[in-house]
């Protein structure tokens, strides 16, 4: 798998060369291990922002935190928070977990941690998240990673409301190790053959429970313990944040896009060719801003972008960066289908003037059908279409379900579908971010698919989505 550090690649090679099967466990800590940072801080920050934390609770939290720093029991701070939740609805808290995952936590999952989880899953290991956090923090992350098992702190719920108590001890320190051993007995897991990943000194007991412990991005004390005990240390890259430099370059890139549009239109109109004006504007308005922002594109099978035109180009969608990347690839004679709400988005307004999107009103089915009929006519007239079959940006690299619209258009217009798999756009520009970070976008153009028909459309869409998943899981060389 390309794009991984040498250390991560070696760790994955060792997993693939080791014992396979469900009797081998792989236990991942959550905070600081699977994700960079602490999910509890995200939850607490949201409560502070919503003014749901009383002054008394805030004071108790601060005092307990300070006591923890001075050597007291760090689990006390969690119990202060759990007590404050007494009477709250479990359903509402679970909904909060889902919202915070999409908005903030999804972007903190380390890419290489995701690759390690996937390697254990390919080996058929029994994979679990083992954490002192609650299920409401862990479940969205685990679901996104395809992890079924949670070994975590459980809160007592009565009549749909939290009592403020825990069901058993908080799984911190030795209690997490006990939870892992109990899970292993229940699921027939051989701990001597199993793997565990943690980042804090409190994870020493947990890591000692298995035959293959790894200190992953460890704190200083765990790093020292790992050196003493002979455990491997794995330092993985954190997701890219938005620096002030990157923000400044993003502003410059937007200015460059506008300048590119203006220059391209002026050049084409001076030549008396409106089509040339648009194509030149697209070329300048995609190359200029990405060069200014420090974003380059590495394309596999670029020739497939030109073997079938007009065509419908379908791509996975994680970021606002996807559109300029695809614009740079397609270069000329294309448009997009977009929801009408995006029409006045300042980030896309200038570009949309050039490529003249088909704006879809999802609330008005008759209007939407009429718009799509017009799109079919444009495709038959030689204009290709770029469309994201997921419909909306995914919070993580995990694909959403593919909608049928793009494929019905291909069948009606009698043109092929050209699949374009994008990697890294969500890392360089997060789902809801306004800041574009420098880096390389990987692109793989799959074989064009022709002869679309309503008769076997469901099966073909499912097969195509699987090709996207396979490409993302094992990027071709």
C-alpha positions, 0 to 999 in steps of 0.5 A: 500500500503506497502513501504509508510511512516505512514504519507503518508499512513494516508493521502491516507486513508483520501482521500479514506474515503472522498468524491469521484467524479469529483466535488472534485478537487486535485491541486498539485504544481510542484516544491518542491511538486511533484518533489524534487528541481526546474525544472526551475533550470534544464532548466537554467542549461542546457542552461548554459551548452550549452552556450546559456545564454549571459553574459548580461542575466546571469548578469540580472538573478543574479541581479534579483535573489539577489533582490528577496532574499532581498525582491523584486518581485521573478517573475522578474527573470522568466520574464528575462528568458522569455524575453531571449527566444524571437525568440526561437522555441516552438517545440524545447523548448518542445523537450528540456522539454521531453529530460530533463524530461527523463534525469533528472527530472523524477528521482526527482518525489517523490514516495509518491507524486506519490502515493497521485496523484494515490489515488486522481485518484482512488477516481475519483477526478479532478486532476490538476497541479497548478504551476507558471512553464510553460507547457514545464516544467510541461507536461512531469511530468503530463503525467507520472502521468496521470494528464490531467489538467495544470494550469500554466503560458502560454507563447505567441507564434507567428508563432511557436516562443516565443515572450518573453511575457506571456499570462496573469500573471505568476501564482505565489502567488495570481495569482495561487489562481486566476487560480485555482478558474477560473479552478474550475468554468469552470470544476464544481469543489467544492473548499470547498471539494477539496484538494491542496498541496504546499511547498512555502510561496507564496502558502498560497493564493493557499492553502487557496482556498480549504477546504483541504490544505496540506503543503507538504515538506514546507519551513520554512515560510509555515511551520509556517503558516500551524501551525498558520492556523491549516493545516496538514504538510506532509513531504515526502521522497526525491528520493535517491541521489548518495552519496560518500559512495554509490559510494565507495560501488558501486565500491567495489560491482563491484569488488565483482562481478568480484571476484564472477565470478572468484571464481565460475568459478574456483570452477566449473572447478575444479570439471570438470563441466562447467554448475556447474561453470557457475551457481556457478559464477552467484550465487556468482556474484549476491549475493556478490555485492548486499551484499556489496552495502547493497541491499536486496531483499524481494520476494513474491511468490518465489516458483513460480520461480521454478514451471515451468522450463525452462520458459521465465521470463519477468520483468519490467525494470528501472535500471541496478540493474534489471539484478543482482536482477533477476540473484539472483532470477533465480540462475541457468540455464538461459540466457538473450536477449540483444541488441548488443550495450550492449556487451562491457558495462563494468558494464555487461561485466563480467556477460555476459561472464557467462550467455552467452546472445543472442546478438540481432542486431536490425538493421539487421532483418535476423541476429536477427531472426537467433539469436532468432531461436538459443534462442528457441533451447536453451530454448527447451534444458533446459535453461530459458530466462530472458527478459524485454518486454519493451525493454528499461529502463523506466525513472519512475515506469510507464510501457512502452508498452510490445513488443511481442518478449518474448511471440513469443519465449514462443509460439515457444518453448512451455514454460510458461511465468513467470511474475516478478514485480520489485519495487524500482530498479529505486529508488536505481539505477536511469536509467542512474546512475553508483551509486547503493544506499543501500535499499530493492528491492520488488519483486512479482512473478505472476502466470506463464502463459502457452499455448501461441499462436499467435492467442490471443497473443495481448489480453494476452499481454495487460492483462499481462501488466495490471497485472503488473500495478495493482501490482505496484499500489497496492502492495500485502501484 
